[in-house]
Amino acid sequence: IKGDFNIGLLGEDKTTYILKLDPKIPQPNVQRLDITVDKKTNLVVKTKTYDMLGNETIINFEGLKINQTVSDDIFKFKILFPN
């Protein structure tokens, strides 16, 4: 992330840090990205993306579970060879 964004602390409260990420190279879809991180778990709990048109996209992450076992049946690995 450090290679693509300039990162700074936008703010904080009792439970979270808000990081401000500005693209080093201007991007049409991402003018700025704010990431809210839980102070206790260090997990991302919210992202807010701003585009060049002034639109905002907010994603809240709830009920996060880490290091959960995933059944092998969920993945189907297929090797494709070019003709």
C-alpha positions as CSV (number, residue, x, y, z in Angstrom):
1,I,0.0,0.0,0.0
2,K,2.9,2.4,0.8
3,G,4.0,2.1,-2.8
4,D,0.7,3.3,-4.2
5,F,-0.6,5.7,-1.5
6,N,0.5,8.5,0.7
7,I,-0.9,7.5,4.2
8,G,-1.7,9.7,7.1
9,L,-3.8,9.7,10.3
10,L,-7.1,11.4,9.6
11,G,-8.5,11.0,13.1
12,E,-9.3,8.7,15.9
13,D,-11.8,8.0,18.7
14,K,-11.8,5.7,21.7
15,T,-12.1,2.5,19.5
16,T,-10.8,3.3,16.0
17,Y,-8.1,5.0,13.9
18,I,-9.1,6.5,10.6
19,L,-6.3,6.4,8.0
20,K,-6.4,8.7,4.9
21,L,-4.9,7.2,1.8
22,D,-4.2,9.5,-1.2
23,P,-3.1,7.8,-4.4
24,K,0.5,8.8,-5.5
25,I,-0.7,8.5,-9.1
26,P,-4.1,10.1,-9.8
27,Q,-6.8,7.5,-10.4
28,P,-10.2,8.2,-11.9
29,N,-12.0,5.7,-9.6
30,V,-10.2,6.6,-6.3
31,Q,-9.5,10.2,-5.4
32,R,-9.1,9.3,-1.8
33,L,-9.6,6.2,0.5
34,D,-10.3,6.4,4.2
35,I,-9.8,3.2,6.2
36,T,-11.2,2.8,9.7
37,V,-9.2,0.3,11.8
38,D,-10.3,-1.2,15.2
39,K,-7.7,-0.3,17.8
40,K,-8.1,-3.6,19.7
41,T,-8.1,-6.1,16.8
42,N,-6.3,-4.0,14.1
43,L,-9.0,-5.2,11.6
44,V,-10.5,-2.9,9.0
45,V,-14.1,-2.1,10.0
46,K,-15.0,0.5,7.4
47,T,-13.8,1.9,4.1
48,K,-14.9,5.1,2.4
49,T,-13.8,5.7,-1.2
50,Y,-14.1,9.1,-2.9
51,D,-14.1,9.3,-6.7
52,M,-13.3,12.2,-9.0
53,L,-17.0,13.1,-9.4
54,G,-17.5,13.5,-5.6
55,N,-19.2,10.2,-5.1
56,E,-18.6,8.3,-1.9
57,T,-18.8,4.5,-1.4
58,I,-18.9,3.3,2.1
59,I,-18.4,-0.3,3.1
60,N,-18.9,-1.4,6.7
61,F,-17.5,-4.7,7.8
62,E,-19.5,-6.5,10.6
63,G,-19.2,-9.9,12.3
64,L,-15.7,-10.4,11.1
65,K,-14.2,-13.8,11.7
66,I,-10.5,-14.5,11.2
67,N,-8.6,-17.7,10.7
68,Q,-11.7,-19.7,10.0
69,T,-11.5,-23.1,8.4
70,V,-12.8,-23.2,4.8
71,S,-13.9,-26.5,3.3
72,D,-11.8,-27.6,0.3
73,D,-15.1,-28.1,-1.6
74,I,-15.5,-24.4,-1.9
75,F,-12.6,-24.2,-4.3
76,K,-12.3,-25.8,-7.8
77,F,-8.8,-25.7,-9.2
78,K,-8.5,-26.2,-12.9
79,I,-5.4,-25.8,-15.0
80,L,-6.0,-24.5,-18.5
81,F,-3.3,-24.8,-21.1
82,P,-3.4,-22.6,-24.2
83,N,-4.0,-24.5,-27.5
